[in-house]
Amino acid sequence: MTMSWPQGVTDQTSLPFSVWRVLDALANAALSGVGETFQAGSPSAAEGGGAPNDEQVRSAVALAEQYAARAQRQDQAVDQATLRGVTAALVASIGPMGEVMVEDAMEDLPQPVRLAALLKMLGQELQDTQRQAFGRQLRTRGLL
């Protein structure tokens, strides 16, 4: 199986260790010329030995690309569509006061406002249960 490095993944991309372990094994195998294919049934990287199997590699690459896309989205400036989505998620989580909180946060943050900064500021003002509900709403809307 020939795999390429996940699109958008850099050294700064925050990934679960289990994904990095598979990607590291993939990269090391490619660099050492161990082979372009991984043998199914060999000890897996997730188990601490050998090269990952095809399914582990596919899964890790797909997950890494999802994390990279999320990181890129959060680093982008907040546009009107994103602002509407964040506002709707917060209102669904805590009620109409969510609109005021988003407006205040947008005024307080330096321009251009980054999604990660906006979500961090809003999250700091919420109680744990509200923050969890807000997170679920953001994920439902594809913002997190």
TIVO-2410 file (N, C-alpha, C; in nm, 3 decimals):
# residues 144
REC num residu      c1      c2      c3 atome chaine
REC   1      M   0.085  -0.117   0.000     N      A
REC   1      M   0.000   0.000   0.000    CA      A
REC   1      M   0.090   0.123   0.000     C      A
REC   2      T   0.065   0.214  -0.090     N      A
REC   2      T   0.139   0.338  -0.095    CA      A
REC   2      T   0.051   0.448  -0.039     C      A
REC   3      M   0.101   0.519   0.059     N      A
REC   3      M   0.023   0.627   0.121    CA      A
REC   3      M   0.106   0.753   0.118     C      A
REC   4      S   0.039   0.866   0.104     N      A
REC   4      S   0.108   0.994   0.112    CA      A
REC   4      S   0.076   1.058   0.247     C      A
REC   5      W   0.162   1.151   0.285     N      A
REC   5      W   0.145   1.220   0.412    CA      A
REC   5      W   0.009   1.291   0.411     C      A
REC   6      P  -0.063   1.293   0.522     N      A
REC   6      P  -0.195   1.356   0.525    CA      A
REC   6      P  -0.189   1.504   0.488     C      A
REC   7      Q  -0.280   1.545   0.404     N      A
REC   7      Q  -0.284   1.683   0.358    CA      A
REC   7      Q  -0.310   1.779   0.474     C      A
REC   8      G  -0.229   1.882   0.483     N      A
REC   8      G  -0.247   1.986   0.584    CA      A
REC   8      G  -0.179   1.959   0.717     C      A
REC   9      V  -0.125   1.840   0.737     N      A
REC   9      V  -0.061   1.806   0.864    CA      A
REC   9      V   0.082   1.860   0.866     C      A
REC  10      T   0.112   1.935   0.971     N      A
REC  10      T   0.247   1.989   0.990    CA      A
REC  10      T   0.297   1.946   1.128     C      A
REC  11      D   0.418   1.986   1.161     N      A
REC  11      D   0.473   1.956   1.294    CA      A
REC  11      D   0.389   2.019   1.405     C      A
REC  12      Q   0.318   2.126   1.374     N      A
REC  12      Q   0.240   2.196   1.475    CA      A
REC  12      Q   0.097   2.144   1.486     C      A
REC  13      T   0.055   2.052   1.400     N      A
REC  13      T  -0.081   2.001   1.406    CA      A
REC  13      T  -0.098   1.915   1.530     C      A
REC  14      S  -0.197   1.949   1.609     N      A
REC  14      S  -0.224   1.874   1.731    CA      A
REC  14      S  -0.302   1.748   1.695     C      A
REC  15      L  -0.239   1.633   1.720     N      A
REC  15      L  -0.300   1.504   1.690    CA      A
REC  15      L  -0.291   1.413   1.812     C      A
REC  16      P  -0.384   1.320   1.824     N      A
REC  16      P  -0.371   1.220   1.930    CA      A
REC  16      P  -0.241   1.140   1.910     C      A
REC  17      F  -0.180   1.099   2.019     N      A
REC  17      F  -0.054   1.026   2.012    CA      A
REC  17      F  -0.066   0.900   1.927     C      A
REC  18      S  -0.179   0.832   1.936     N      A
REC  18      S  -0.196   0.708   1.860    CA      A
REC  18      S  -0.188   0.734   1.710     C      A
REC  19      V  -0.234   0.849   1.665     N      A
REC  19      V  -0.226   0.883   1.522    CA      A
REC  19      V  -0.082   0.915   1.486     C      A
REC  20      W  -0.014   0.994   1.570     N      A
REC  20      W   0.126   1.026   1.543    CA      A
REC  20      W   0.211   0.899   1.538     C      A
REC  21      R   0.182   0.804   1.625     N      A
REC  21      R   0.260   0.680   1.628    CA      A
REC  21      R   0.247   0.607   1.494     C      A
REC  22      V   0.126   0.598   1.439     N      A
REC  22      V   0.107   0.531   1.310    CA      A
REC  22      V   0.175   0.610   1.198     C      A
REC  23      L   0.159   0.743   1.199     N      A
REC  23      L   0.223   0.824   1.095    CA      A
REC  23      L   0.375   0.817   1.104     C      A
REC  24      D   0.427   0.813   1.226     N      A
REC  24      D   0.571   0.802   1.243    CA      A
REC  24      D   0.621   0.668   1.188     C      A
REC  25      A   0.549   0.560   1.218     N      A
REC  25      A   0.588   0.429   1.166    CA      A
REC  25      A   0.580   0.427   1.014     C      A
REC  26      L   0.480   0.491   0.959     N      A
REC  26      L   0.465   0.501   0.814    CA      A
REC  26      L   0.582   0.576   0.753     C      A
REC  27      A   0.616   0.690   0.811     N      A
REC  27      A   0.726   0.771   0.759    CA      A
REC  27      A   0.859   0.698   0.773     C      A
REC  28      N   0.883   0.634   0.886     N      A
REC  28      N   1.008   0.561   0.907    CA      A
REC  28      N   1.021   0.444   0.810     C      A
REC  29      A   0.912   0.375   0.786     N      A
REC  29      A   0.916   0.262   0.692    CA      A
REC  29      A   0.946   0.312   0.551     C      A
REC  30      A   0.887   0.424   0.514     N      A
REC  30      A   0.911   0.479   0.380    CA      A
REC  30      A   1.055   0.527   0.367     C      A
REC  31      L   1.108   0.592   0.472     N      A
REC  31      L   1.244   0.643   0.467    CA      A
REC  31      L   1.348   0.532   0.469     C      A
REC  32      S   1.321   0.426   0.540     N      A
REC  32      S   1.419   0.319   0.551    CA      A
REC  32      S   1.411   0.221   0.435     C      A
REC  33      G   1.309   0.239   0.349     N      A
REC  33      G   1.294   0.151   0.235    CA      A
REC  33      G   1.254   0.011   0.274     C      A
REC  34      V   1.190  -0.002   0.392     N      A
REC  34      V   1.146  -0.133   0.439    CA      A
REC  34      V   1.049  -0.194   0.340     C      A
REC  35      G   0.979  -0.112   0.271     N      A
REC  35      G   0.883  -0.163   0.173    CA      A
REC  35      G   0.773  -0.062   0.155     C      A
REC  36      E   0.713  -0.066   0.040     N      A
REC  36      E   0.605   0.027   0.013    CA      A
REC  36      E   0.472  -0.027   0.060     C      A
REC  37      T   0.470  -0.154   0.097     N      A
REC  37      T   0.345  -0.211   0.146    CA      A
REC  37      T   0.364  -0.257   0.289     C      A
REC  38      F   0.259  -0.254   0.364     N      A
REC  38      F   0.261  -0.304   0.500    CA      A
REC  38      F   0.187  -0.436   0.500     C      A
REC  39      Q   0.242  -0.532   0.570     N      A
REC  39      Q   0.184  -0.665   0.572    CA      A
REC  39      Q   0.071  -0.672   0.674     C      A
REC  40      A  -0.046  -0.713   0.627     N      A
REC  40      A  -0.157  -0.734   0.718    CA      A
REC  40      A  -0.118  -0.846   0.813     C      A
REC  41      G  -0.157  -0.833   0.937     N      A
REC  41      G  -0.127  -0.935   1.035    CA      A
REC  41      G   0.005  -0.915   1.106     C      A
REC  42      S   0.086  -0.819   1.062     N      A
REC  42      S   0.211  -0.792   1.132    CA      A
REC  42      S   0.180  -0.714   1.258     C      A
REC  43      P   0.271  -0.713   1.356     N      A
REC  43      P   0.245  -0.636   1.477    CA      A
REC  43      P   0.218  -0.491   1.439     C      A
REC  44      S   0.117  -0.434   1.498     N      A
REC  44      S   0.078  -0.298   1.460    CA      A
REC  44      S   0.153  -0.194   1.540     C      A
REC  45      A   0.163  -0.074   1.481     N      A
REC  45      A   0.226   0.038   1.551    CA      A
REC  45      A   0.146   0.074   1.674     C      A
REC  46      A   0.014   0.059   1.665     N      A
REC  46      A  -0.071   0.093   1.780    CA      A
REC  46      A  -0.044  -0.002   1.896     C      A
REC  47      E   0.005  -0.123   1.864     N      A
REC  47      E   0.034  -0.220   1.969    CA      A
REC  47      E   0.179  -0.211   2.016     C      A
REC  48      G   0.254  -0.116   1.957     N      A
REC  48      G   0.390  -0.093   2.003    CA      A
REC  48      G   0.497  -0.169   1.926     C      A
REC  49      G   0.462  -0.232   1.814     N      A
REC  49      G   0.566  -0.304   1.743    CA      A
REC  49      G   0.537  -0.306   1.594     C      A
REC  50      G   0.642  -0.303   1.516     N      A
REC  50      G   0.629  -0.320   1.373    CA      A
REC  50      G   0.556  -0.208   1.303     C      A
REC  51      A   0.528  -0.235   1.178     N      A
REC  51      A   0.460  -0.138   1.095    CA      A
REC  51      A   0.309  -0.151   1.113     C      A
REC  52      P   0.237  -0.042   1.093     N      A
REC  52      P   0.091  -0.049   1.104    CA      A
REC  52      P   0.034  -0.125   0.985     C      A
REC  53      N  -0.083  -0.185   1.005     N      A
REC  53      N  -0.148  -0.252   0.892    CA      A
REC  53      N  -0.222  -0.148   0.806     C      A
REC  54      D  -0.269  -0.191   0.691     N      A
REC  54      D  -0.332  -0.100   0.596    CA      A
REC  54      D  -0.448  -0.022   0.657     C      A
REC  55      E  -0.532  -0.090   0.733     N      A
REC  55      E  -0.649  -0.025   0.791    CA      A
REC  55      E  -0.607   0.082   0.892     C      A
REC  56      Q  -0.506   0.053   0.972     N      A
REC  56      Q  -0.458   0.151   1.069    CA      A
REC  56      Q  -0.401   0.274   0.999     C      A
REC  57      V  -0.331   0.252   0.890     N      A
REC  57      V  -0.273   0.364   0.815    CA      A
REC  57      V  -0.384   0.449   0.755     C      A
REC  58      R  -0.480   0.385   0.689     N      A
REC  58      R  -0.591   0.460   0.630    CA      A
REC  58      R  -0.667   0.540   0.736     C      A
REC  59      S  -0.694   0.476   0.847     N      A
REC  59      S  -0.766   0.542   0.955    CA      A
REC  59      S  -0.687   0.660   1.012     C      A
REC  60      A  -0.559   0.640   1.035     N      A
REC  60      A  -0.474   0.747   1.090    CA      A
REC  60      A  -0.463   0.864   0.994     C      A
REC  61      V  -0.446   0.836   0.865     N      A
REC  61      V  -0.436   0.943   0.766    CA      A
REC  61      V  -0.566   1.022   0.759     C      A
REC  62      A  -0.679   0.952   0.757     N      A
REC  62      A  -0.809   1.022   0.752    CA      A
REC  62      A  -0.829   1.107   0.877     C      A
REC  63      L  -0.797   1.053   0.993     N      A
REC  63      L  -0.814   1.127   1.118    CA      A
REC  63      L  -0.720   1.247   1.122     C      A
REC  64      A  -0.597   1.229   1.078     N      A
REC  64      A  -0.500   1.339   1.076    CA      A
REC  64      A  -0.548   1.451   0.984     C      A
REC  65      E  -0.604   1.415   0.870     N      A
REC  65      E  -0.656   1.518   0.778    CA      A
REC  65      E  -0.774   1.593   0.840     C      A
REC  66      Q  -0.858   1.523   0.916     N      A
REC  66      Q  -0.969   1.590   0.985    CA      A
REC  66      Q  -0.917   1.689   1.088     C      A
REC  67      Y  -0.818   1.647   1.167     N      A
REC  67      Y  -0.760   1.737   1.267    CA      A
REC  67      Y  -0.694   1.858   1.200     C      A
REC  68      A  -0.623   1.834   1.090     N      A
REC  68      A  -0.556   1.944   1.019    CA      A
REC  68      A  -0.658   2.043   0.963     C      A
REC  69      A  -0.766   1.993   0.906     N      A
REC  69      A  -0.871   2.080   0.853    CA      A
REC  69      A  -0.934   2.162   0.965     C      A
REC  70      R  -0.956   2.099   1.079     N      A
REC  70      R  -1.014   2.170   1.195    CA      A
REC  70      R  -0.919   2.281   1.241     C      A
REC  71      A  -0.790   2.250   1.248     N      A
REC  71      A  -0.691   2.350   1.292    CA      A
REC  71      A  -0.685   2.466   1.193     C      A
REC  72      Q  -0.690   2.436   1.064     N      A
REC  72      Q  -0.688   2.542   0.964    CA      A
REC  72      Q  -0.812   2.629   0.973     C      A
REC  73      R  -0.928   2.565   0.997     N      A
REC  73      R  -1.054   2.639   1.010    CA      A
REC  73      R  -1.048   2.733   1.129     C      A
REC  74      Q  -0.995   2.686   1.240     N      A
REC  74      Q  -0.991   2.768   1.361    CA      A
REC  74      Q  -0.892   2.882   1.350     C      A
REC  75      D  -0.796   2.872   1.260     N      A
REC  75      D  -0.698   2.978   1.243    CA      A
REC  75      D  -0.746   3.084   1.145     C      A
REC  76      Q  -0.853   3.058   1.074     N      A
REC  76      Q  -0.904   3.153   0.976    CA      A
REC  76      Q  -0.983   3.263   1.045     C      A
REC  77      A  -0.988   3.378   0.976     N      A
REC  77      A  -1.067   3.490   1.026    CA      A
REC  77      A  -1.215   3.454   1.022     C      A
REC  78      V  -1.289   3.504   1.120     N      A
REC  78      V  -1.432   3.477   1.129    CA      A
REC  78      V  -1.505   3.558   1.022     C      A
REC  79      D  -1.578   3.488   0.934     N      A
REC  79      D  -1.660   3.556   0.834    CA      A
REC  79      D  -1.805   3.560   0.883     C      A
REC  80      Q  -1.892   3.619   0.807     N      A
REC  80      Q  -2.031   3.635   0.850    CA      A
REC  80      Q  -2.102   3.501   0.868     C      A
REC  81      A  -2.077   3.407   0.778     N      A
REC  81      A  -2.142   3.276   0.790    CA      A
REC  81      A  -2.097   3.205   0.918     C      A
REC  82      T  -1.969   3.211   0.947     N      A
REC  82      T  -1.917   3.149   1.069    CA      A
REC  82      T  -1.972   3.219   1.192     C      A
REC  83      L  -1.979   3.351   1.186     N      A
REC  83      L  -2.033   3.428   1.297    CA      A
REC  83      L  -2.178   3.390   1.325     C      A
REC  84      R  -2.256   3.374   1.219     N      A
REC  84      R  -2.396   3.332   1.236    CA      A
REC  84      R  -2.403   3.193   1.299     C      A
REC  85      G  -2.316   3.102   1.255     N      A
REC  85      G  -2.314   2.967   1.310    CA      A
REC  85      G  -2.276   2.964   1.457     C      A
REC  86      V  -2.174   3.041   1.494     N      A
REC  86      V  -2.131   3.047   1.634    CA      A
REC  86      V  -2.243   3.107   1.719     C      A
REC  87      T  -2.303   3.213   1.670     N      A
REC  87      T  -2.412   3.278   1.744    CA      A
REC  87      T  -2.528   3.181   1.763     C      A
REC  88      A  -2.566   3.112   1.657     N      A
REC  88      A  -2.678   3.016   1.666    CA      A
REC  88      A  -2.644   2.904   1.765     C      A
REC  89      A  -2.521   2.857   1.764     N      A
REC  89      A  -2.480   2.751   1.856    CA      A
REC  89      A  -2.486   2.798   2.000     C      A
REC  90      L  -2.441   2.921   2.025     N      A
REC  90      L  -2.443   2.973   2.162    CA      A
REC  90      L  -2.585   3.001   2.208     C      A
REC  91      V  -2.666   3.056   2.121     N      A
REC  91      V  -2.807   3.081   2.157    CA      A
REC  91      V  -2.879   2.949   2.187     C      A
REC  92      A  -2.852   2.846   2.108     N      A
REC  92      A  -2.913   2.715   2.133    CA      A
REC  92      A  -2.866   2.655   2.265     C      A
REC  93      S  -2.748   2.695   2.309     N      A
REC  93      S  -2.690   2.641   2.432    CA      A
REC  93      S  -2.732   2.715   2.558     C      A
REC  94      I  -2.740   2.848   2.549     N      A
REC  94      I  -2.766   2.926   2.671    CA      A
REC  94      I  -2.883   3.022   2.660     C      A
REC  95      G  -2.940   3.037   2.542     N      A
REC  95      G  -3.052   3.128   2.524    CA      A
REC  95      G  -3.011   3.258   2.458     C      A
REC  96      P  -3.103   3.355   2.455     N      A
REC  96      P  -3.082   3.480   2.381    CA      A
REC  96      P  -2.960   3.562   2.426     C      A
REC  97      M  -2.914   3.541   2.547     N      A
REC  97      M  -2.797   3.613   2.595    CA      A
REC  97      M  -2.673   3.580   2.511     C      A
REC  98      G  -2.678   3.468   2.440     N      A
REC  98      G  -2.568   3.427   2.356    CA      A
REC  98      G  -2.535   3.530   2.248     C      A
REC  99      E  -2.638   3.595   2.194     N      A
REC  99      E  -2.614   3.697   2.092    CA      A
REC  99      E  -2.531   3.812   2.147     C      A
REC 100      V  -2.565   3.855   2.266     N      A
REC 100      V  -2.493   3.966   2.330    CA      A
REC 100      V  -2.349   3.926   2.358     C      A
REC 101      M  -2.331   3.803   2.404     N      A
REC 101      M  -2.195   3.757   2.435    CA      A
REC 101      M  -2.108   3.754   2.310     C      A
REC 102      V  -2.164   3.709   2.198     N      A
REC 102      V  -2.087   3.704   2.073    CA      A
REC 102      V  -2.053   3.845   2.027     C      A
REC 103      E  -2.149   3.936   2.033     N      A
REC 103      E  -2.123   4.076   1.993    CA      A
REC 103      E  -2.013   4.137   2.078     C      A
REC 104      D  -2.021   4.117   2.209     N      A
REC 104      D  -1.919   4.171   2.299    CA      A
REC 104      D  -1.781   4.113   2.270     C      A
REC 105      A  -1.776   3.982   2.247     N      A
REC 105      A  -1.648   3.918   2.218    CA      A
REC 105      A  -1.590   3.970   2.087     C      A
REC 106      M  -1.672   3.989   1.986     N      A
REC 106      M  -1.625   4.040   1.857    CA      A
REC 106      M  -1.568   4.181   1.872     C      A
REC 107      E  -1.626   4.261   1.961     N      A
REC 107      E  -1.576   4.397   1.983    CA      A
REC 107      E  -1.445   4.395   2.062     C      A
REC 108      D  -1.430   4.301   2.153     N      A
REC 108      D  -1.314   4.297   2.242    CA      A
REC 108      D  -1.190   4.234   2.177     C      A
REC 109      L  -1.210   4.147   2.080     N      A
REC 109      L  -1.097   4.076   2.020    CA      A
REC 109      L  -1.031   4.159   1.911     C      A
REC 110      P  -0.900   4.144   1.895     N      A
REC 110      P  -0.830   4.218   1.789    CA      A
REC 110      P  -0.873   4.168   1.651     C      A
REC 111      Q  -0.876   4.259   1.558     N      A
REC 111      Q  -0.914   4.227   1.420    CA      A
REC 111      Q  -0.793   4.179   1.342     C      A
REC 112      P  -0.804   4.089   1.251     N      A
REC 112      P  -0.924   4.009   1.224    CA      A
REC 112      P  -0.942   3.904   1.333     C      A
REC 113      V  -1.066   3.882   1.370     N      A
REC 113      V  -1.098   3.786   1.476    CA      A
REC 113      V  -1.081   3.645   1.421     C      A
REC 114      R  -1.004   3.565   1.494     N      A
REC 114      R  -0.983   3.424   1.459    CA      A
REC 114      R  -1.086   3.339   1.533     C      A
REC 115      L  -1.133   3.234   1.467     N      A
REC 115      L  -1.235   3.147   1.527    CA      A
REC 115      L  -1.187   3.091   1.661     C      A
REC 116      A  -1.063   3.045   1.668     N      A
REC 116      A  -1.012   2.988   1.793    CA      A
REC 116      A  -1.018   3.090   1.907     C      A
REC 117      A  -0.982   3.214   1.878     N      A
REC 117      A  -0.985   3.318   1.982    CA      A
REC 117      A  -1.128   3.347   2.026     C      A
REC 118      L  -1.219   3.352   1.930     N      A
REC 118      L  -1.360   3.378   1.963    CA      A
REC 118      L  -1.416   3.267   2.050     C      A
REC 119      L  -1.392   3.143   2.011     N      A
REC 119      L  -1.444   3.030   2.088    CA      A
REC 119      L  -1.382   3.023   2.227     C      A
REC 120      K  -1.255   3.054   2.237     N      A
REC 120      K  -1.189   3.054   2.368    CA      A
REC 120      K  -1.250   3.159   2.459     C      A
REC 121      M  -1.270   3.280   2.406     N      A
REC 121      M  -1.328   3.387   2.488    CA      A
REC 121      M  -1.469   3.351   2.533     C      A
REC 122      L  -1.548   3.300   2.442     N      A
REC 122      L  -1.686   3.263   2.478    CA      A
REC 122      L  -1.686   3.149   2.579     C      A
REC 123      G  -1.601   3.051   2.558     N      A
REC 123      G  -1.596   2.936   2.648    CA      A
REC 123      G  -1.557   2.973   2.790     C      A
REC 124      Q  -1.474   3.074   2.804     N      A
REC 124      Q  -1.431   3.116   2.937    CA      A
REC 124      Q  -1.546   3.175   3.019     C      A
REC 125      E  -1.648   3.223   2.951     N      A
REC 125      E  -1.761   3.285   3.021    CA      A
REC 125      E  -1.873   3.186   3.053     C      A
REC 126      L  -1.856   3.061   3.014     N      A
REC 126      L  -1.961   2.961   3.032    CA      A
REC 126      L  -1.929   2.865   3.146     C      A
REC 127      Q  -2.034   2.813   3.207     N      A
REC 127      Q  -2.016   2.707   3.306    CA      A
REC 127      Q  -1.989   2.577   3.231     C      A
REC 128      D  -1.940   2.476   3.301     N      A
REC 128      D  -1.901   2.350   3.237    CA      A
REC 128      D  -2.014   2.290   3.153     C      A
REC 129      T  -2.133   2.282   3.209     N      A
REC 129      T  -2.244   2.220   3.135    CA      A
REC 129      T  -2.280   2.303   3.012     C      A
REC 130      Q  -2.274   2.436   3.025     N      A
REC 130      Q  -2.302   2.523   2.910    CA      A
REC 130      Q  -2.194   2.508   2.803     C      A
REC 131      R  -2.068   2.497   2.847     N      A
REC 131      R  -1.956   2.481   2.754    CA      A
REC 131      R  -1.970   2.350   2.676     C      A
REC 132      Q  -2.011   2.245   2.745     N      A
REC 132      Q  -2.030   2.116   2.679    CA      A
REC 132      Q  -2.142   2.124   2.575     C      A
REC 133      A  -2.253   2.188   2.613     N      A
REC 133      A  -2.365   2.204   2.519    CA      A
REC 133      A  -2.322   2.289   2.399     C      A
REC 134      F  -2.246   2.394   2.424     N      A
REC 134      F  -2.195   2.481   2.318    CA      A
REC 134      F  -2.105   2.401   2.223     C      A
REC 135      G  -2.018   2.320   2.279     N      A
REC 135      G  -1.930   2.235   2.198    CA      A
REC 135      G  -2.009   2.139   2.110     C      A
REC 136      R  -2.113   2.078   2.166     N      A
REC 136      R  -2.197   1.988   2.087    CA      A
REC 136      R  -2.265   2.064   1.973     C      A
REC 137      Q  -2.313   2.183   2.002     N      A
REC 137      Q  -2.378   2.264   1.899    CA      A
REC 137      Q  -2.280   2.303   1.789     C      A
REC 138      L  -2.158   2.338   1.828     N      A
REC 138      L  -2.055   2.374   1.729    CA      A
REC 138      L  -2.021   2.255   1.640     C      A
REC 139      R  -2.008   2.137   1.701     N      A
REC 139      R  -1.978   2.016   1.622    CA      A
REC 139      R  -2.093   1.983   1.528     C      A
REC 140      T  -2.214   1.999   1.573     N      A
REC 140      T  -2.330   1.973   1.488    CA      A
REC 140      T  -2.329   2.064   1.366     C      A
REC 141      R  -2.282   2.186   1.383     N      A
REC 141      R  -2.278   2.284   1.274    CA      A
REC 141      R  -2.148   2.278   1.193     C      A
REC 142      G  -2.060   2.185   1.229     N      A
REC 142      G  -1.934   2.170   1.157    CA      A
REC 142      G  -1.833   2.279   1.183     C      A
REC 143      L  -1.846   2.346   1.298     N      A
REC 143      L  -1.754   2.456   1.331    CA      A
REC 143      L  -1.642   2.412   1.424     C      A
REC 144      L  -1.653   2.294   1.477     N      A
REC 144      L  -1.552   2.244   1.572    CA      A
REC 144      L  -1.514   2.103   1.536     C      A
***
